[in-house]
Amino acid sequence: MLKRDFLEKPYDYMNDILLFLYNNQGNATKNELIHEFQISLPTLNEYLSFLQVFLEESQIDDLVTVTLEGETISLVKAPTFPLKKIVVLFLEKSIKFQMVNQLFFKNELSSGYFQLNYAISSATYYRKIAELNELLKEFHLQVKRGKLVGEEKQIRYFFFNFFWFLFEDKSDLEKETTNQYLSFVDILKESLNLTFDPTEVLQIKLWMKISFKRLTIDSDILMSPNYDYPDRPLFEEINLSVHTYFKKIDRPYTIYEAYMFYDFFCSMNNFSPNSTFAFRLAERQRKESSYLNYMNKAILKYLKQQGYLSSYASSARLLYIENLLFQLHSQLYYFDGFILPFDNWTIKSIVNAHRHPFSGNEVRELMDIATEKFDQNAEKSNYKNKFTEIHYTIILNHIAELNEEKISIGVYHSLNPFIAELVIQHLSNVLGHKYPIKAEPFADDSHYDILLSNIYSDIISEKQELVYIFSDIGNNYDMLEVEKLIVDLIETR
C-alpha cells in the first residue's frame, strides 16, 4: 500500500502532476502529461485549474506556483518548501484518509457525519467504505458496521503504519508525547542495555500511544488463538520491561500486551543493527533455531553461492548483515501488510540505486528465492512486492560495501570533532597512498574495522573489531601502531 492510495482521484492526479513537473526540472508540455497519465486534454485542463485553486485556498501559492504559458506548464517552488507537504494537504481532503482518522479517534464511522461534512450521498459513502476495505485486505482487516474488525495486533500495526509513514513531519507527535512514556523508554534502555536515537524513541512513543488508545476504547478486542506460536527469543527480558512499566503506571497488564510490543519492537528498526542487543537477539535466534534464523540461513546461503558475499568479508560485518536480515524478516514474520511513504518515482529511484556489481536482476532473484522458501500463502505475496524489493536492495548495497577491499577506520575525539578531522586528513596523507583505507568521523550506528579514539569507552568500543587509543596521531609511534593494525587486517583477509 502506498500513501497515495488514500487520495481521492482528483488529488491523486494533481499530486502526480506536481511530481512529474518536479522530476522534470519544473517544466512539461500538456502533451507530455496527457501521454504520461493517459487522460484527455479537457480532463488535464480541469485538474490544472483545480490545482491552482487548491494552492491558493491552502495559502501556499507564494511557496508553490503552477503556471501555464501556451502549451507549457511550469512549477516554481521555494527552495525551503518540501513538496511532500502538499500530499498531506491532499490527504486531509480525502474521505478514506478521514475515515481512518475517525476509526482511530472515535472507534467508529458515522454515515451521517460523512454525508453532511463531505456532501456525499449514502451510496458514495458505502462505495468509499468498499474502497477502504480493499486497502485494508493487505492488513487482514475490514470495516464492518462502522467498526474496524480484525486481530488486535494487526489493528495496532496498521495504525502505526498510518500515522508514522503518512506524516513525515513528526513535530506534532513530538509535542504531544514530549513527557509521555519516558519512564518506559528508560526501563528499556536499562534492562536491554540499549541507547535510542530520537527517531527510535518517537516510534516507541507512537506504539504506546496507539496501544493505550486501544486499551481505553469500548470494544471487543480480538486476540489470535496462535499468539504463543511465533518464536520470540529474549521475550522474557522484554516482557519484564512491559510488565514493570504497566505496574508502575497502574494499568492492567496482560501477556498479550507484551507479545504485541515484542513483535513491534523487534520488527520496526527500533534499535540499531549494530547495538549489543541486536547481536544478542541474533545469537539467541541461532541458538534456538528459530524460523527467522532458518530464513536468514536460506538467504545467506544463496548470497554466498552466487558470490555476492565475499569470502574475505570479516565475521563482524557478516553478523551486521545478518542483523539487517533479521529486522526485515521479522516484520514479514510477525505482521501482515505495510504502507510505503513513497511515490512511484521515488520507489523506482530507490530500487535502481544498486552499487557495483549488483543490478535489478539480483534483487528480483532474491525475492524469488524468498518466495519459494518462505511464502506458504501465495495470496499474501510477502516476498514479491515493493517493500521487500526496497529492503533487499538496501541489504545488497550494504553487502557491496563489504566487498570493497577497504579498511574502514572510524575516528573519535571526545573533546573536539575538528581534531578528528585533522586525524583523518593525516591518516590519508601518510597511509592512504600505501593501503586501501577509508577513514571517517565516528558514527554510533556504523561499524569500523579499526576505531581510533583519544579515550577508551566501553560504549563505543564494544561494537568494533579493533580499537587503538592514540595520544597524538601526529607522532610516529601512533602512526606505526595504526599501520601494523592495517597490515594485520589485510593479511588476515
Order of alpha helices (4+ residues) and beta strands (2+ residues): alpha-beta-alpha-alpha-beta-beta-alpha-alpha-alpha-alpha-beta-beta-alpha-alpha-alpha-alpha-alpha-alpha-alpha-alpha-alpha-alpha-alpha-alpha-beta-alpha-beta-beta-alpha-beta-alpha
